[in-house]
């Protein structure tokens, strides 16, 4: 009887613990490459688990949270132009009843920066939303720091 109670308590503990965990089907990685004496490109890569997708930066109002990049102002660099993304997959999203652009598997966003010195540290945030065919996770935001040498 005592063993059954202990087993029941252990099972309950692991069940409750499993419900409290937050699921993260996306991983972010960062890199930079100098393209000239005073220029560089910052790369922000999103890698998604199978079945999940990340939305484009160009989503109309009424749809999911578009991916949005914010770069901190700095004495070491200035942002040049807008953040580029590859061609998105576009399809009708039944949840939002509209056509929406998104990425599967992985996507690399690129941002040109003008350097004010030989090196710089680019800091910023990316706000995003991921969904699969069954559910969407709430919008999330991650900070990033990318060193340019």
C-alpha positions as CSV (number, residue, x, y, z in Angstrom):
1,X,0.0,0.0,0.0
2,X,2.8,2.4,0.9
3,X,4.5,1.7,-2.4
4,X,1.3,2.5,-4.3
5,X,1.0,5.8,-2.6
6,X,4.6,6.7,-3.3
7,X,4.2,5.7,-7.0
8,X,1.0,7.8,-7.2
9,X,2.7,10.8,-5.7
10,X,5.7,10.5,-8.1
11,X,3.4,10.1,-11.1
12,X,1.4,13.2,-10.0
13,X,4.6,15.2,-9.6
14,X,5.9,14.5,-13.1
15,X,2.5,15.1,-14.6
16,X,2.2,18.5,-12.9
17,X,5.8,19.4,-13.8
18,X,5.1,18.6,-17.4
19,X,2.2,21.0,-17.6
20,X,4.2,23.8,-16.2
21,X,6.9,23.8,-18.9
22,X,6.9,26.3,-21.7
23,X,7.4,24.9,-25.2
24,X,10.0,26.5,-27.4
25,X,9.9,25.1,-31.0
26,X,12.3,27.8,-32.3
27,X,16.0,28.3,-31.8
28,X,17.8,31.6,-32.7
29,X,21.4,32.0,-33.8
30,X,23.3,35.1,-34.8
31,X,26.4,36.0,-36.9
32,X,28.0,38.9,-38.7
33,X,30.3,39.4,-41.6
34,X,32.2,42.5,-42.7
35,X,31.4,43.4,-46.3
36,X,33.7,46.5,-46.5
37,X,35.8,48.7,-44.4
38,X,32.8,50.4,-42.8
39,X,30.0,48.0,-43.6
40,X,28.8,44.6,-42.3
41,X,25.8,42.3,-42.5
42,X,24.2,40.9,-39.4
43,X,22.5,37.5,-39.8
44,X,19.7,36.3,-37.6
45,X,18.7,32.7,-38.1
46,X,15.6,31.0,-36.9
47,X,15.6,27.2,-36.8
48,X,12.1,25.6,-36.3
49,X,11.1,22.2,-35.2
50,X,9.3,20.1,-37.8
51,X,5.7,21.2,-38.3
52,X,6.2,24.7,-36.9
53,X,6.3,28.0,-38.8
54,X,7.4,31.5,-38.2
55,X,5.6,34.5,-39.8
56,X,7.0,37.0,-42.2
57,X,7.7,40.6,-41.3
58,X,5.0,41.6,-43.7
59,X,1.7,40.4,-42.3
60,X,-1.4,42.5,-42.6
61,X,-3.4,43.7,-39.6
62,X,-5.8,41.1,-38.3
63,X,-3.4,38.3,-38.8
64,X,-0.7,36.7,-36.6
65,X,2.1,38.7,-35.0
66,X,4.6,39.5,-37.7
67,X,8.3,39.0,-37.0
68,X,9.7,42.4,-36.0
69,X,13.3,43.5,-35.5
70,X,14.3,46.4,-33.3
71,X,17.9,47.5,-33.1
72,X,19.3,49.6,-30.3
73,X,20.9,52.9,-31.1
74,X,24.6,52.9,-30.8
75,X,27.7,55.0,-31.2
76,X,29.4,52.0,-32.9
77,X,27.0,51.5,-35.8
78,X,23.9,52.7,-37.7
79,X,21.3,50.4,-39.3
80,X,21.3,50.8,-43.1
81,X,18.0,50.1,-44.8
82,X,15.5,47.5,-43.6
83,X,15.8,43.9,-42.5
84,X,15.7,41.5,-45.5
85,X,14.1,38.2,-45.6
86,X,13.8,35.5,-48.3
87,X,10.7,34.8,-50.2
88,X,8.0,33.5,-47.8
89,X,5.6,30.7,-48.3
90,X,2.1,32.2,-48.7
91,X,-1.1,30.4,-48.0
92,X,-4.6,30.9,-46.5
93,X,-4.4,30.5,-42.8
94,X,-7.8,29.2,-41.6
95,X,-7.2,30.5,-38.1
96,X,-6.9,34.1,-39.3
97,X,-9.0,33.8,-42.5
98,X,-6.4,35.5,-44.6
99,X,-3.4,34.8,-46.7
100,X,-0.2,34.9,-44.6
101,X,3.5,34.6,-45.4
102,X,5.6,32.3,-43.2
103,X,8.8,30.2,-43.1
104,X,9.3,26.5,-42.2
105,X,12.4,24.7,-41.1
106,X,14.8,27.7,-41.0
107,X,15.1,31.2,-42.2
108,X,17.9,33.8,-42.2
109,X,17.2,37.5,-41.9
110,X,19.8,40.0,-42.9
111,X,20.5,43.5,-41.8
112,X,23.1,45.8,-43.2
113,X,24.9,48.1,-40.7
114,X,27.4,51.0,-41.2
115,X,30.3,50.8,-38.8
116,X,31.6,53.9,-37.1
117,X,34.8,52.1,-36.1
118,X,36.6,48.8,-36.7
119,X,34.4,46.8,-34.4
120,X,30.8,47.1,-33.1
121,X,28.4,45.3,-30.9
122,X,24.9,45.2,-32.4
123,X,22.1,44.7,-29.9
124,X,18.4,44.3,-30.5
125,X,15.3,42.3,-30.1
126,X,13.2,40.1,-32.3
127,X,9.5,39.8,-31.6
128,X,7.8,36.8,-33.2
129,X,5.0,34.2,-33.2
130,X,5.1,30.5,-34.1
131,X,2.3,28.2,-35.0
132,X,1.8,24.6,-36.2
133,X,-1.4,23.1,-37.7
134,X,-3.0,22.6,-34.2
135,X,-2.0,25.7,-32.2
136,X,-0.2,29.0,-32.0
137,X,2.1,30.0,-29.2
138,X,1.7,33.5,-27.7
139,X,4.0,36.2,-29.3
140,X,7.5,36.1,-27.8
141,X,10.5,38.3,-27.8
142,X,14.2,37.5,-27.6
143,X,17.2,39.8,-27.1
144,X,20.3,39.4,-29.1
145,X,23.9,40.7,-29.1
146,X,26.1,40.3,-32.1
147,X,29.8,41.2,-32.1
148,X,31.3,42.5,-35.4
149,X,35.1,42.2,-35.4
